[in-house]
Amino acid sequence: MIEDRDIEAERPYLFRYALAQLREKDAADEAVQETLLAALESRASFSGKSTLRTWLTSILRFKLIDALRRKGKEKLFESLEDEADDSDFDGLFSRDGHWREPVKAWSGPEQSLVSRQFWEVFEQCSEVMPRRTAMVFVMREVMGMEIAEICKNLEITATNCSVLLYRARMSLRECFSIRWSREASV
């Protein structure tokens, strides 16, 4: 049986994960609290087929989805006018549609993905994106939600969702090309 201290030891990891998704410390802390409470109440059902961290993260994902649904119902999202204009990215491409400057190659992207540096840069980059754009990206790419589910939760169209995902990817690509080389050299 898992001990209280083992569950509590995962709090910092869970908080970083939740903060990356929700971008609000209070909301992230609340989601982690709900996760830990749910884990303590159902620890007898933990079979040990996965790691404790994996089990807790799966609980947290459901709590995050619930939190995002609540936010959607409260209409806390900025209007689409606050979103970046597609013309913001025109300078990144040549006339034939290719990137003007290629992104610097990463050494060992699998290793970088799990590194703390990667997540720090990801958080910095997602903070400069418009809130709705970042939320759609996190819901799709980090949490693995389907586009239909995202659209339902955020009350947006599939076309709007695709545009927001495109903008997020372009914004992250540009941000990472600048910040990743700076972080890697530190």
Backbone as JSON Lines, residues from 0, in Angstrom:
{"i":0,"aa":"M","n":[0.85,-1.19,0.0],"ca":[0.0,0.0,0.0],"c":[0.9,1.24,0.0]}
{"i":1,"aa":"I","n":[0.47,2.23,-0.74],"ca":[1.26,3.45,-0.81],"c":[1.03,4.32,0.42]}
{"i":2,"aa":"E","n":[2.08,4.97,0.81],"ca":[2.07,5.8,2.01],"c":[1.69,7.24,1.66]}
{"i":3,"aa":"D","n":[1.18,7.96,2.66],"ca":[0.84,9.37,2.48],"c":[2.05,10.17,2.01]}
{"i":4,"aa":"R","n":[3.2,9.89,2.6],"ca":[4.4,10.67,2.27],"c":[4.84,10.42,0.83]}
{"i":5,"aa":"D","n":[4.58,9.2,0.3],"ca":[4.93,8.92,-1.09],"c":[4.07,9.74,-2.04]}
{"i":6,"aa":"I","n":[2.8,9.85,-1.69],"ca":[1.89,10.65,-2.51],"c":[2.28,12.12,-2.41]}
{"i":7,"aa":"E","n":[2.52,12.59,-1.2],"ca":[2.87,13.99,-0.97],"c":[4.19,14.36,-1.67]}
{"i":8,"aa":"A","n":[5.1,13.43,-1.79],"ca":[6.39,13.69,-2.43],"c":[6.24,14.05,-3.91]}
{"i":9,"aa":"E","n":[5.12,13.69,-4.51],"ca":[4.89,13.99,-5.93],"c":[4.26,15.37,-6.14]}
{"i":10,"aa":"R","n":[3.94,16.07,-5.06],"ca":[3.28,17.38,-5.16],"c":[4.04,18.36,-6.06]}
{"i":11,"aa":"P","n":[5.36,18.55,-5.89],"ca":[6.05,19.54,-6.74],"c":[5.92,19.23,-8.24]}
{"i":12,"aa":"Y","n":[6.07,17.95,-8.59],"ca":[5.94,17.56,-10.0],"c":[4.52,17.84,-10.49]}
{"i":13,"aa":"L","n":[3.53,17.45,-9.72],"ca":[2.13,17.64,-10.11],"c":[1.81,19.14,-10.25]}
{"i":14,"aa":"F","n":[2.36,19.94,-9.36],"ca":[2.11,21.38,-9.41],"c":[2.7,21.98,-10.69]}
{"i":15,"aa":"R","n":[3.93,21.59,-11.04],"ca":[4.55,22.1,-12.28],"c":[3.72,21.69,-13.49]}
{"i":16,"aa":"Y","n":[3.26,20.46,-13.49],"ca":[2.45,19.95,-14.59],"c":[1.15,20.76,-14.7]}
{"i":17,"aa":"A","n":[0.47,20.95,-13.57],"ca":[-0.8,21.68,-13.56],"c":[-0.59,23.15,-13.94]}
{"i":18,"aa":"L","n":[0.48,23.75,-13.46],"ca":[0.75,25.16,-13.76],"c":[1.01,25.35,-15.25]}
{"i":19,"aa":"A","n":[1.7,24.41,-15.86],"ca":[1.95,24.5,-17.3],"c":[0.64,24.46,-18.09]}
{"i":20,"aa":"Q","n":[-0.35,23.76,-17.58],"ca":[-1.63,23.65,-18.28],"c":[-2.54,24.84,-17.98]}
{"i":21,"aa":"L","n":[-2.65,25.2,-16.73],"ca":[-3.63,26.21,-16.32],"c":[-3.1,27.63,-16.31]}
{"i":22,"aa":"R","n":[-1.78,27.77,-16.12],"ca":[-1.11,29.07,-16.11],"c":[-1.56,29.98,-14.98]}
{"i":23,"aa":"E","n":[-2.17,29.44,-13.96],"ca":[-2.56,30.23,-12.79],"c":[-2.19,29.42,-11.56]}
{"i":24,"aa":"K","n":[-1.41,30.02,-10.67],"ca":[-0.93,29.3,-9.5],"c":[-2.07,28.79,-8.63]}
{"i":25,"aa":"D","n":[-3.06,29.62,-8.38],"ca":[-4.17,29.2,-7.52],"c":[-4.94,28.04,-8.13]}
{"i":26,"aa":"A","n":[-5.22,28.14,-9.42],"ca":[-5.96,27.06,-10.09],"c":[-5.14,25.78,-10.12]}
{"i":27,"aa":"A","n":[-3.83,25.91,-10.35],"ca":[-2.96,24.74,-10.37],"c":[-2.9,24.09,-8.99]}
{"i":28,"aa":"D","n":[-2.78,24.92,-7.97],"ca":[-2.73,24.41,-6.6],"c":[-4.02,23.69,-6.25]}
{"i":29,"aa":"E","n":[-5.15,24.25,-6.65],"ca":[-6.45,23.63,-6.37],"c":[-6.56,22.27,-7.08]}
{"i":30,"aa":"A","n":[-6.13,22.21,-8.32],"ca":[-6.18,20.95,-9.07],"c":[-5.29,19.89,-8.42]}
{"i":31,"aa":"V","n":[-4.12,20.3,-7.95],"ca":[-3.21,19.36,-7.28],"c":[-3.82,18.89,-5.96]}
{"i":32,"aa":"Q","n":[-4.41,19.81,-5.22],"ca":[-5.07,19.44,-3.95],"c":[-6.16,18.4,-4.19]}
{"i":33,"aa":"E","n":[-7.0,18.66,-5.22],"ca":[-8.06,17.72,-5.55],"c":[-7.49,16.37,-5.97]}
{"i":34,"aa":"T","n":[-6.38,16.39,-6.69],"ca":[-5.73,15.16,-7.13],"c":[-5.21,14.36,-5.95]}
{"i":35,"aa":"L","n":[-4.52,15.03,-5.04],"ca":[-3.96,14.35,-3.88],"c":[-5.06,13.79,-2.99]}
{"i":36,"aa":"L","n":[-6.12,14.54,-2.83],"ca":[-7.25,14.06,-2.03],"c":[-7.88,12.82,-2.67]}
{"i":37,"aa":"A","n":[-8.09,12.88,-3.98],"ca":[-8.65,11.73,-4.69],"c":[-7.73,10.52,-4.58]}
{"i":38,"aa":"A","n":[-6.42,10.75,-4.67],"ca":[-5.46,9.65,-4.57],"c":[-5.48,9.03,-3.17]}
{"i":39,"aa":"L","n":[-5.54,9.87,-2.17],"ca":[-5.58,9.35,-0.8],"c":[-6.86,8.55,-0.55]}
{"i":40,"aa":"E","n":[-7.96,9.03,-1.1],"ca":[-9.22,8.33,-0.9],"c":[-9.3,7.02,-1.67]}
{"i":41,"aa":"S","n":[-8.58,6.93,-2.79],"ca":[-8.68,5.72,-3.61],"c":[-7.36,4.96,-3.72]}
{"i":42,"aa":"R","n":[-6.47,5.17,-2.79],"ca":[-5.16,4.51,-2.88],"c":[-5.25,3.0,-2.84]}
{"i":43,"aa":"A","n":[-6.31,2.47,-2.25],"ca":[-6.47,1.01,-2.22],"c":[-6.67,0.45,-3.62]}
{"i":44,"aa":"S","n":[-7.15,1.29,-4.55],"ca":[-7.37,0.82,-5.92],"c":[-6.09,0.89,-6.77]}
{"i":45,"aa":"F","n":[-5.02,1.49,-6.23],"ca":[-3.76,1.55,-6.97],"c":[-3.16,0.15,-7.04]}
{"i":46,"aa":"S","n":[-3.08,-0.38,-8.27],"ca":[-2.66,-1.77,-8.45],"c":[-1.15,-1.92,-8.59]}
{"i":47,"aa":"G","n":[-0.45,-0.82,-8.86],"ca":[1.0,-0.91,-9.02],"c":[1.42,-1.29,-10.43]}
{"i":48,"aa":"K","n":[0.47,-1.34,-11.37],"ca":[0.82,-1.68,-12.76],"c":[1.56,-0.53,-13.43]}
{"i":49,"aa":"S","n":[1.43,0.65,-12.88],"ca":[2.17,1.81,-13.38],"c":[2.89,2.42,-12.18]}
{"i":50,"aa":"T","n":[3.7,3.43,-12.45],"ca":[4.38,4.1,-11.35],"c":[3.38,4.98,-10.61]}
{"i":51,"aa":"L","n":[3.7,5.34,-9.41],"ca":[2.84,6.23,-8.63],"c":[2.67,7.55,-9.36]}
{"i":52,"aa":"R","n":[3.74,8.08,-9.92],"ca":[3.68,9.36,-10.63],"c":[2.73,9.28,-11.82]}
{"i":53,"aa":"T","n":[2.78,8.19,-12.56],"ca":[1.9,8.01,-13.71],"c":[0.44,7.96,-13.26]}
{"i":54,"aa":"W","n":[0.18,7.24,-12.2],"ca":[-1.18,7.12,-11.67],"c":[-1.69,8.49,-11.22]}
{"i":55,"aa":"L","n":[-0.86,9.22,-10.49],"ca":[-1.26,10.55,-10.01],"c":[-1.46,11.52,-11.18]}
{"i":56,"aa":"T","n":[-0.61,11.44,-12.18],"ca":[-0.74,12.31,-13.34],"c":[-2.05,12.04,-14.08]}
{"i":57,"aa":"S","n":[-2.44,10.78,-14.16],"ca":[-3.7,10.48,-14.84],"c":[-4.88,11.04,-14.06]}
{"i":58,"aa":"I","n":[-4.82,11.01,-12.75],"ca":[-5.87,11.62,-11.94],"c":[-5.87,13.14,-12.16]}
{"i":59,"aa":"L","n":[-4.68,13.72,-12.16],"ca":[-4.54,15.16,-12.35],"c":[-5.1,15.6,-13.69]}
{"i":60,"aa":"R","n":[-4.88,14.81,-14.74],"ca":[-5.39,15.18,-16.06],"c":[-6.9,15.36,-16.04]}
{"i":61,"aa":"F","n":[-7.6,14.47,-15.34],"ca":[-9.06,14.61,-15.23],"c":[-9.43,15.87,-14.45]}
{"i":62,"aa":"K","n":[-8.68,16.16,-13.4],"ca":[-8.93,17.37,-12.62],"c":[-8.68,18.62,-13.46]}
{"i":63,"aa":"L","n":[-7.66,18.58,-14.31],"ca":[-7.36,19.71,-15.18],"c":[-8.47,19.92,-16.21]}
{"i":64,"aa":"I","n":[-8.96,18.84,-16.76],"ca":[-10.07,18.94,-17.71],"c":[-11.28,19.56,-17.04]}
{"i":65,"aa":"D","n":[-11.56,19.12,-15.82],"ca":[-12.67,19.71,-15.06],"c":[-12.45,21.2,-14.83]}
{"i":66,"aa":"A","n":[-11.22,21.57,-14.48],"ca":[-10.9,22.98,-14.23],"c":[-11.07,23.8,-15.51]}
{"i":67,"aa":"L","n":[-10.63,23.25,-16.63],"ca":[-10.78,23.97,-17.9],"c":[-12.25,24.1,-18.29]}
{"i":68,"aa":"R","n":[-13.04,23.09,-18.01],"ca":[-14.48,23.17,-18.28],"c":[-15.12,24.26,-17.43]}
{"i":69,"aa":"R","n":[-14.73,24.32,-16.15],"ca":[-15.28,25.36,-15.28],"c":[-14.92,26.75,-15.81]}
{"i":70,"aa":"K","n":[-13.68,26.9,-16.24],"ca":[-13.27,28.19,-16.79],"c":[-14.08,28.54,-18.02]}
{"i":71,"aa":"G","n":[-14.33,27.53,-18.85],"ca":[-15.11,27.76,-20.07],"c":[-16.51,28.22,-19.74]}
{"i":72,"aa":"K","n":[-17.1,27.65,-18.73],"ca":[-18.45,28.02,-18.34],"c":[-18.49,29.41,-17.73]}
{"i":73,"aa":"E","n":[-17.4,29.82,-17.12],"ca":[-17.34,31.14,-16.5],"c":[-17.02,32.24,-17.51]}
{"i":74,"aa":"K","n":[-16.74,31.83,-18.74],"ca":[-16.44,32.79,-19.82],"c":[-15.28,33.71,-19.47]}
{"i":75,"aa":"L","n":[-14.18,33.08,-18.99],"ca":[-13.01,33.88,-18.62],"c":[-12.04,34.09,-19.79]}
{"i":76,"aa":"F","n":[-12.42,33.64,-20.97],"ca":[-11.49,33.73,-22.09],"c":[-11.54,35.1,-22.73]}
{"i":77,"aa":"E","n":[-10.41,35.53,-23.23],"ca":[-10.36,36.79,-23.94],"c":[-11.08,36.63,-25.27]}
{"i":78,"aa":"S","n":[-11.47,37.75,-25.84],"ca":[-12.13,37.69,-27.13],"c":[-11.1,37.36,-28.2]}
{"i":79,"aa":"L","n":[-11.59,36.92,-29.34],"ca":[-10.69,36.56,-30.43],"c":[-9.91,37.77,-30.95]}
{"i":80,"aa":"E","n":[-10.39,38.97,-30.7],"ca":[-9.67,40.15,-31.15],"c":[-8.32,40.27,-30.44]}
{"i":81,"aa":"D","n":[-8.18,39.66,-29.27],"ca":[-6.93,39.71,-28.53],"c":[-5.9,38.73,-29.08]}
{"i":82,"aa":"E","n":[-6.34,37.82,-29.94],"ca":[-5.44,36.81,-30.49],"c":[-4.49,37.45,-31.5]}
{"i":83,"aa":"A","n":[-3.37,36.81,-31.71],"ca":[-2.4,37.31,-32.67],"c":[-2.96,37.23,-34.09]}
{"i":84,"aa":"D","n":[-2.55,38.14,-34.92],"ca":[-2.97,38.15,-36.31],"c":[-2.03,37.25,-37.09]}
{"i":85,"aa":"D","n":[-2.55,36.52,-38.08],"ca":[-1.71,35.63,-38.88],"c":[-0.57,36.39,-39.56]}
{"i":86,"aa":"S","n":[-0.77,37.66,-39.83],"ca":[0.27,38.45,-40.48],"c":[1.51,38.61,-39.59]}
{"i":87,"aa":"D","n":[1.36,38.34,-38.29],"ca":[2.5,38.39,-37.38],"c":[3.57,37.38,-37.77]}
{"i":88,"aa":"F","n":[3.17,36.34,-38.48],"ca":[4.1,35.27,-38.83],"c":[4.62,35.39,-40.26]}
{"i":89,"aa":"D","n":[4.11,36.34,-41.04],"ca":[4.51,36.48,-42.43],"c":[6.01,36.69,-42.59]}
{"i":90,"aa":"G","n":[6.61,37.42,-41.67],"ca":[8.04,37.68,-41.76],"c":[8.91,36.46,-41.55]}
{"i":91,"aa":"L","n":[8.34,35.38,-41.06],"ca":[9.1,34.16,-40.81],"c":[9.29,33.33,-42.07]}
{"i":92,"aa":"F","n":[8.5,33.61,-43.12],"ca":[8.51,32.78,-44.32],"c":[9.0,33.56,-45.53]}
{"i":93,"aa":"S","n":[9.62,32.83,-46.45],"ca":[10.01,33.43,-47.73],"c":[8.8,33.39,-48.67]}
{"i":94,"aa":"R","n":[8.94,33.95,-49.85],"ca":[7.81,33.98,-50.79],"c":[7.35,32.59,-51.21]}
{"i":95,"aa":"D","n":[8.28,31.64,-51.24],"ca":[7.89,30.28,-51.64],"c":[7.34,29.45,-50.48]}
{"i":96,"aa":"G","n":[7.15,30.08,-49.32],"ca":[6.52,29.38,-48.19],"c":[7.48,28.67,-47.27]}
{"i":97,"aa":"H","n":[8.78,28.74,-47.51],"ca":[9.76,28.08,-46.65],"c":[10.19,29.03,-45.53]}
{"i":98,"aa":"W","n":[10.69,28.44,-44.46],"ca":[11.19,29.24,-43.34],"c":[12.38,30.06,-43.8]}
{"i":99,"aa":"R","n":[12.43,31.32,-43.39],"ca":[13.58,32.17,-43.73],"c":[14.84,31.68,-43.02]}
{"i":100,"aa":"E","n":[14.7,31.36,-41.75],"ca":[15.84,30.84,-40.97],"c":[15.42,29.53,-40.33]}
{"i":101,"aa":"P","n":[16.17,28.47,-40.6],"ca":[15.79,27.18,-40.0],"c":[16.04,27.2,-38.49]}
{"i":102,"aa":"V","n":[15.25,26.42,-37.78],"ca":[15.42,26.3,-36.33],"c":[16.71,25.53,-36.08]}
{"i":103,"aa":"K","n":[17.44,25.96,-35.08],"ca":[18.68,25.27,-34.74],"c":[18.36,23.86,-34.28]}
{"i":104,"aa":"A","n":[19.14,22.92,-34.75],"ca":[18.9,21.51,-34.42],"c":[19.13,21.26,-32.93]}
{"i":105,"aa":"W","n":[18.28,20.42,-32.37],"ca":[18.43,20.02,-30.97],"c":[19.28,18.77,-30.94]}
{"i":106,"aa":"S","n":[20.11,18.68,-29.95],"ca":[20.84,17.43,-29.78],"c":[20.04,16.54,-28.84]}
{"i":107,"aa":"G","n":[19.58,15.43,-29.34],"ca":[18.81,14.49,-28.52],"c":[17.46,15.03,-28.1]}
{"i":108,"aa":"P","n":[16.51,15.23,-29.02],"ca":[15.23,15.82,-28.64],"c":[14.47,15.0,-27.59]}
{"i":109,"aa":"E","n":[14.61,13.68,-27.6],"ca":[13.93,12.88,-26.59],"c":[14.45,13.23,-25.2]}
{"i":110,"aa":"Q","n":[15.74,13.4,-25.11],"ca":[16.34,13.76,-23.83],"c":[15.93,15.17,-23.43]}
{"i":111,"aa":"S","n":[15.86,16.08,-24.4],"ca":[15.47,17.46,-24.11],"c":[14.03,17.56,-23.66]}
{"i":112,"aa":"L","n":[13.19,16.71,-24.21],"ca":[11.77,16.76,-23.88],"c":[11.54,16.55,-22.4]}
{"i":113,"aa":"V","n":[12.29,15.66,-21.79],"ca":[12.09,15.36,-20.37],"c":[12.93,16.24,-19.46]}
{"i":114,"aa":"S","n":[13.76,17.04,-20.06],"ca":[14.63,17.86,-19.23],"c":[13.88,19.04,-18.62]}
{"i":115,"aa":"R","n":[14.37,19.49,-17.55],"ca":[13.78,20.64,-16.86],"c":[13.9,21.89,-17.71]}
{"i":116,"aa":"Q","n":[15.01,22.02,-18.42],"ca":[15.21,23.2,-19.28],"c":[14.11,23.31,-20.31]}
{"i":117,"aa":"F","n":[13.75,22.19,-20.92],"ca":[12.71,22.21,-21.94],"c":[11.42,22.78,-21.37]}
{"i":118,"aa":"W","n":[11.0,22.28,-20.2],"ca":[9.73,22.72,-19.63],"c":[9.8,24.17,-19.17]}
{"i":119,"aa":"E","n":[10.97,24.62,-18.73],"ca":[11.1,26.02,-18.35],"c":[10.92,26.92,-19.57]}
{"i":120,"aa":"V","n":[11.56,26.54,-20.67],"ca":[11.43,27.33,-21.9],"c":[9.99,27.24,-22.42]}
{"i":121,"aa":"F","n":[9.4,26.05,-22.35],"ca":[8.01,25.89,-22.79],"c":[7.08,26.81,-21.98]}
{"i":122,"aa":"E","n":[7.28,26.86,-20.68],"ca":[6.44,27.72,-19.84],"c":[6.64,29.19,-20.2]}
{"i":123,"aa":"Q","n":[7.9,29.6,-20.41],"ca":[8.17,30.98,-20.8],"c":[7.48,31.31,-22.13]}
{"i":124,"aa":"C","n":[7.59,30.4,-23.06],"ca":[7.0,30.63,-24.39],"c":[5.47,30.63,-24.32]}
{"i":125,"aa":"S","n":[4.9,29.76,-23.53],"ca":[3.43,29.71,-23.46],"c":[2.88,30.93,-22.74]}
{"i":126,"aa":"E","n":[3.67,31.55,-21.87],"ca":[3.22,32.75,-21.17],"c":[3.1,33.96,-22.09]}
{"i":127,"aa":"V","n":[3.87,33.98,-23.16],"ca":[3.79,35.13,-24.07],"c":[2.7,34.95,-25.13]}
{"i":128,"aa":"M","n":[2.16,33.75,-25.24],"ca":[1.06,33.52,-26.17],"c":[-0.24,34.05,-25.57]}
{"i":129,"aa":"P","n":[-1.19,34.42,-26.41],"ca":[-2.51,34.75,-25.89],"c":[-3.07,33.54,-25.12]}
{"i":130,"aa":"R","n":[-3.81,33.81,-24.09],"ca":[-4.28,32.78,-23.17],"c":[-5.06,31.66,-23.86]}
{"i":131,"aa":"R","n":[-6.01,32.02,-24.7],"ca":[-6.83,31.01,-25.36],"c":[-5.97,30.14,-26.27]}
{"i":132,"aa":"T","n":[-5.05,30.73,-26.97],"ca":[-4.16,29.99,-27.86],"c":[-3.36,28.97,-27.07]}
{"i":133,"aa":"A","n":[-2.8,29.4,-25.95],"ca":[-2.01,28.49,-25.12],"c":[-2.88,27.38,-24.56]}
{"i":134,"aa":"M","n":[-4.08,27.69,-24.14],"ca":[-4.97,26.68,-23.58],"c":[-5.32,25.62,-24.61]}
{"i":135,"aa":"V","n":[-5.64,26.04,-25.82],"ca":[-5.99,25.09,-26.88],"c":[-4.79,24.19,-27.17]}
{"i":136,"aa":"F","n":[-3.6,24.77,-27.24],"ca":[-2.4,23.98,-27.51],"c":[-2.16,22.94,-26.41]}
{"i":137,"aa":"V","n":[-2.25,23.37,-25.17],"ca":[-2.01,22.46,-24.04],"c":[-3.05,21.35,-24.02]}
{"i":138,"aa":"M","n":[-4.31,21.72,-24.25],"ca":[-5.37,20.71,-24.24],"c":[-5.14,19.66,-25.33]}
{"i":139,"aa":"R","n":[-4.69,20.09,-26.49],"ca":[-4.5,19.17,-27.62],"c":[-3.18,18.41,-27.51]}
{"i":140,"aa":"E","n":[-2.09,19.12,-27.35],"ca":[-0.77,18.5,-27.48],"c":[-0.22,17.94,-26.17]}
{"i":141,"aa":"V","n":[-0.56,18.53,-25.06],"ca":[-0.03,18.04,-23.78],"c":[-1.0,17.07,-23.12]}
{"i":142,"aa":"M","n":[-2.28,17.46,-23.11],"ca":[-3.28,16.63,-22.45],"c":[-3.86,15.58,-23.39]}
{"i":143,"aa":"G","n":[-3.63,15.72,-24.68],"ca":[-4.06,14.71,-25.65],"c":[-5.56,14.7,-25.94]}
{"i":144,"aa":"M","n":[-6.23,15.82,-25.71],"ca":[-7.67,15.88,-25.96],"c":[-7.93,15.95,-27.47]}
{"i":145,"aa":"E","n":[-9.05,15.39,-27.89],"ca":[-9.46,15.47,-29.29],"c":[-10.0,16.86,-29.59]}
{"i":146,"aa":"I","n":[-9.91,17.27,-30.84],"ca":[-10.36,18.6,-31.23],"c":[-11.84,18.79,-30.91]}
{"i":147,"aa":"A","n":[-12.66,17.77,-31.15],"ca":[-14.09,17.88,-30.87],"c":[-14.33,18.16,-29.39]}
{"i":148,"aa":"E","n":[-13.55,17.52,-28.53],"ca":[-13.7,17.72,-27.08],"c":[-13.26,19.13,-26.68]}
{"i":149,"aa":"I","n":[-12.18,19.61,-27.28],"ca":[-11.71,20.96,-27.01],"c":[-12.77,21.98,-27.43]}
{"i":150,"aa":"C","n":[-13.31,21.78,-28.62],"ca":[-14.34,22.69,-29.13],"c":[-15.55,22.71,-28.21]}
{"i":151,"aa":"K","n":[-15.94,21.56,-27.74],"ca":[-17.1,21.49,-26.85],"c":[-16.81,22.22,-25.54]}
{"i":152,"aa":"N","n":[-15.63,21.97,-24.96],"ca":[-15.27,22.58,-23.68],"c":[-15.13,24.09,-23.77]}
{"i":153,"aa":"L","n":[-14.58,24.58,-24.87],"ca":[-14.3,26.0,-25.0],"c":[-15.36,26.73,-25.82]}
{"i":154,"aa":"E","n":[-16.34,25.98,-26.33],"ca":[-17.41,26.54,-27.14],"c":[-16.86,27.33,-28.32]}
{"i":155,"aa":"I","n":[-16.0,26.66,-29.1],"ca":[-15.43,27.24,-30.31],"c":[-15.66,26.26,-31.45]}
{"i":156,"aa":"T","n":[-15.46,26.73,-32.67],"ca":[-15.62,25.86,-33.83],"c":[-14.32,25.1,-34.09]}
{"i":157,"aa":"A","n":[-14.42,24.03,-34.87],"ca":[-13.23,23.26,-35.23],"c":[-12.26,24.1,-36.05]}
{"i":158,"aa":"T","n":[-12.8,24.96,-36.9],"ca":[-11.94,25.85,-37.7],"c":[-11.17,26.8,-36.79]}
{"i":159,"aa":"N","n":[-11.87,27.39,-35.83],"ca":[-11.22,28.29,-34.87],"c":[-10.16,27.54,-34.08]}
{"i":160,"aa":"C","n":[-10.47,26.33,-33.67],"ca":[-9.51,25.51,-32.92],"c":[-8.26,25.26,-33.75]}
{"i":161,"aa":"S","n":[-8.44,24.92,-35.02],"ca":[-7.3,24.66,-35.9],"c":[-6.44,25.91,-36.09]}
{"i":162,"aa":"V","n":[-7.09,27.05,-36.21],"ca":[-6.34,28.31,-36.35],"c":[-5.54,28.58,-35.08]}
{"i":163,"aa":"L","n":[-6.16,28.37,-33.92],"ca":[-5.46,28.6,-32.66],"c":[-4.28,27.65,-32.5]}
{"i":164,"aa":"L","n":[-4.46,26.39,-32.91],"ca":[-3.35,25.43,-32.84],"c":[-2.21,25.85,-33.77]}
{"i":165,"aa":"Y","n":[-2.56,26.31,-34.95],"ca":[-1.54,26.77,-35.9],"c":[-0.77,27.95,-35.31]}
{"i":166,"aa":"R","n":[-1.5,28.92,-34.77],"ca":[-0.85,30.08,-34.17],"c":[0.04,29.69,-33.0]}
{"i":167,"aa":"A","n":[-0.42,28.76,-32.2],"ca":[0.38,28.31,-31.06],"c":[1.67,27.65,-31.53]}
{"i":168,"aa":"R","n":[1.56,26.8,-32.53],"ca":[2.76,26.1,-33.03],"c":[3.76,27.09,-33.61]}
{"i":169,"aa":"M","n":[3.26,28.07,-34.36],"ca":[4.16,29.06,-34.95],"c":[4.81,29.9,-33.86]}
{"i":170,"aa":"S","n":[4.02,30.29,-32.88],"ca":[4.54,31.09,-31.78],"c":[5.59,30.3,-30.99]}
{"i":171,"aa":"L","n":[5.31,29.03,-30.71],"ca":[6.27,28.21,-29.98],"c":[7.54,27.99,-30.79]}
{"i":172,"aa":"R","n":[7.39,27.77,-32.09],"ca":[8.56,27.56,-32.93],"c":[9.48,28.78,-32.88]}
{"i":173,"aa":"E","n":[8.9,29.95,-33.03],"ca":[9.68,31.18,-33.01],"c":[10.32,31.39,-31.63]}
{"i":174,"aa":"C","n":[9.54,31.21,-30.6],"ca":[10.03,31.42,-29.24],"c":[11.15,30.43,-28.91]}
{"i":175,"aa":"F","n":[10.95,29.16,-29.26],"ca":[11.97,28.15,-28.98],"c":[13.24,28.42,-29.77]}
{"i":176,"aa":"S","n":[13.11,28.9,-31.0],"ca":[14.32,29.15,-31.79],"c":[15.17,30.25,-31.14]}
{"i":177,"aa":"I","n":[14.52,31.14,-30.41],"ca":[15.25,32.21,-29.72],"c":[15.71,31.76,-28.34]}
{"i":178,"aa":"R","n":[14.8,31.26,-27.54],"ca":[15.09,30.97,-26.13],"c":[15.82,29.66,-25.9]}
{"i":179,"aa":"W","n":[15.61,28.68,-26.77],"ca":[16.24,27.37,-26.52],"c":[17.76,27.47,-26.62]}
{"i":180,"aa":"S","n":[18.24,28.17,-27.64],"ca":[19.7,28.29,-27.78],"c":[20.28,29.08,-26.62]}
{"i":181,"aa":"R","n":[19.54,30.07,-26.11],"ca":[20.01,30.86,-24.97],"c":[20.05,29.98,-23.7]}
{"i":182,"aa":"E","n":[18.99,29.18,-23.48],"ca":[18.95,28.31,-22.3],"c":[20.0,27.2,-22.39]}
{"i":183,"aa":"A","n":[20.19,26.66,-23.59],"ca":[21.14,25.57,-23.75],"c":[22.57,26.02,-23.51]}
{"i":184,"aa":"S","n":[22.84,27.31,-23.76],"ca":[24.2,27.81,-23.58],"c":[24.51,28.18,-22.15]}
{"i":185,"aa":"V","n":[23.48,28.23,-21.29],"ca":[23.69,28.62,-19.89],"c":[24.32,27.49,-19.11]}
